[in-house]
Amino acid sequence: MTDLPQLKAVAFDLDGLMFNTEDLYWDVGSEILRRRGCQLTTKLTDEMTGRRSHVSLQIMIDWHGLDDTVEELQRESEEIFDRFLEKRVAPMPGLLDLINALERDTVPMAIATSSGRAFVRRVLSLYNFEPRFHAILTAEDVSHGKPDPEIYLSAASRLNVTPPELLVLEDSQVGCRAATAAGAFAIAVPGNRTSHHDFSSASMIAKSLSDLRIYQLLRIC
């Protein structure tokens, strides 16, 4: 680790990395496809995970040859998601401690997610997280979604660091590829739904957000 550039800021993915929303997305997708006599599979979610909502839903439509439009599935998804958002969404293990440590050491933090702004603000409001981040980038803030590097290049710029000075925490292969393409130091933190992903592009694979190596890299031990 002595040869690494000094890491001065952190960018968090949101879904599956900060919160357990990937499990909720699985249930939503399963219900949508059940209503149409289809089944959600891991292969399908591998293609969808980490991408912007309209891209993910188009992948679902194409995969199963559905007659629905993206807009129709979007409305249906939101309706199902609303049923259990506040009851089931929870921070991922280690998140609160890591944010507290970064805040204590005044390390700039950003969120860089493929989710839409309204959804992100709603989830963050459950834990009053929004004021704790220096920048929040959502699907509406980029022209090209992950695995394109745009969102992480923007995050570095918003945090006033160069891409090699930015540590990115991601739970998906698409997100790690975006971070690496931006020139950032990508750490994969696989979740239950993404543990089988290809994280060969990541600089490191952590067991959770509590992994001491994250703290060591950021010198916040």
N, C-alpha and C positions, 0 to 999 in steps of 0.2 A: 504493500500500500504506500510505501515511501515514494514511489515514482509517480503517483497520481497527482493531477493538478489540484490546487486548493479548491474545495467545493464551498461555495459561498451562499447558495440558495437552494430551495427545494420546491419541486412541483409534484403535486399529488394528482393522480387519476382519482376519480370518485367512485364509480360503480365497481363493486367487488374489491376495491382497494381501501377506501375509507369506510364504506358501508356495505352491508350484506345484500345489496339490491340485485346482484346477479341471481340469487336464489329466488327473489320475487319475480324477476324477468322470466325465469324458467317456468314458474307457475302461470304467469300471464300468457306466455307463448303456448304452453301446453293446453290451456283452456281455449285459446283462440283456435288452435288447430283441432282440438277435440270437437268443437262445434261444427267443424267442416269435415269430419271423418278422417282427419289426418293425425299424425303423431310427431311430436317434437323429438329430435334426436341430438346427440352430442355433436355429430358431424355438422348438423345445421347450425347449432349455436356457436360452434367454432368459427364458422364463416361470419356470423353476425356480431359476435362479442367485440366490443371496443370501437365499433363503427357508429356513425351518426344514425339516429332513429330512422330517418326516411330510407337510408341505405340498407339498414338491417331488415326493415319490413319489405323492401323490394326483393331482397335475397330470399326471404320467406315465401313471398308470392311466386317468384320464379322457381324455387325449389319444388313447390308442391303444385304449380300450375293453377294457382287460385284465381278466381274471377274478380276478387276485391281490388280496390285501389289502395295505395299507400295511405291516403287520407282516411278512408273508411277503417282500415286496421288501426291507424293511429288513435282515432276516437274510441274504438272498442278497447284498445290497450289501456288507455287512460281511465276508462270507466272501471275496468277490472282492477287496475292498480290502485285506484282510490279506495277500494274496499278494505285493503289491509296495509296501506302505507304507514300510517302512524302507529299501528299496533305491532308491526313486524320489523320495521327498519331499525337497525342497531349498528353502532360503530364496530368496525372490525377490531380484533384483539390488538392491543398495543397502540391504537390510534391516539387516544387521549393523552397517554404518557408522552408520546413522541411530539405531539403538538405543544404540550406544556413545556417540554425541554427546548424545543426550537424557539418558542416564544421567550422563554427565560434568557436564552443566549442571543436574542434579537436576530435570529436567522430569518431572512425574508422567505415568505411562503406564498405559493400560488396553487390554485386548482386548475387543471387543464383536462376537461372532460368532453366526451362526445355527446353528452346529454344536453337537452335544451335548457335555456336559462330559467324558465318558469319552474321546471321540475327541480333544478339544482337549488334554487333559492328556497323552495319549499322544504327540501330535505335538510338543507343546512339550518333552516330556521328551527327545526326540532331540537337542535343542540346549540343554537345561537353561535354558530361557527363563522358566519359570513364576516363579521367585523374583525376576525382574527387573521384573515388572509389579506395580503397586500394586492393580490390580483386574482380574479376569477374569470377564466376563459371557458366559454361554452360553445356548443355547435354553431350558434349564431355569430360567433366572433371570428370564424375562419371561412375561407372559400373552399378549402380542401380538408377533408377529415382524415383521421388516422387511417392508414399508416403513413400518410404524408407528414412531413416534419413541421408543417406550418404552425401548429398550435404550440409546440415546444420552443420553436424559434421566437414566437410571440411572447411566451412566458418568460424566456430569458431576457428579452428586451424590456418587458414590463417590470422585471425585478432588478434591472440595471446590472446584469451580469452577462458574461459571454457564455455561449452554449456549453463549452467544456467546464465552466464553473457551476453548472446547474446539475443537481442530482434529481433524477426523476424516479418516482415510485409508481410501478405499473403492475397490474395483475394479468394482463393479456399479451399474447404474442404480437397482436396488431399495435398495441400501445408501446411495447418495447421497441419494435421496429421504427416507430415514429420518433421516439426519443433518441435512438441511436443515429438515425438519419439526420437528426438535428445537430448531432455532435455532442449531446449531453451524456452524462454518466447514468446509464439505465440500470436500475435494480428491479428485478422481477420479484413480486411477492405473490406467488400463485395462491388462488383460492380453491375451494372444492370443485368448482366448475371449470377451472383452467389449469389444474395441476398437470395435465397431460400436454399442454401447449408446448410449442417449440420456442424455447427461450434462449436459443443460441446467440441471438443478437444482444442479449443483456450482458452487462459487465459483471453482474453478480446475481445470484438467486438467494433470496432470504426466506427463512421459514415463516416469518411474520413481521409485523411492524415493530415487534419487540426485539428483533435481532440486534445484538450488541454491535455488530459490524456497521450497521447504519449509523449508530451513535459515534462510533470511532471514526468513520469517514468524515463526519461533519464536525468532529472535535467538540461534541457536546456531552461527553461522558461525565 
